[in-house]
Amino acid sequence: MASATTSAAKITSSSLRPLIRSLPASPLSAESVQLSDALESIAEKALASSSISSSTSGSATSNGSSASSSSTSTPNSMEALRIAGHQRRISQMRDSLVRIRNGNAMNAYPLTGHTLSPPNDPHYYTRFRNGVRNAEKGIQRPWWKIFFNIKGEE
């Protein structure tokens, strides 16, 4: 358990940023809305709050070092537990990002042809992708295609 905490303490924003940016861009999302941008923002906030709380707890222990009562040791130990839990979650985030980047789920659960092209609607994913792209451009389907439920490759 101690080794996990020490490895989590070494995690910095500069070590997480290249890992997050190595994730591929989503073809279904606009350029301004990407998973890597959201993860980078989450990581920066998490690392900033952990550094603020660790510096706050460090100054609290240096200021209250002369008073050794049980009331001052309890908040410090609670703060230390909170920081350790926060660092563990940051470490779990890093490990999860590595698994996503390596494609562990795709290797463990490969997609079959029936999944990629369902027999009842073989052009489903093509239409879905084109629909998202058209929606980004503001292009709507004609009302008569919606009314008569006309499907195709478009």
Order of alpha helices (4+ residues) and beta strands (2+ residues): alpha-alpha-alpha-alpha-alpha-alpha-alpha-alpha
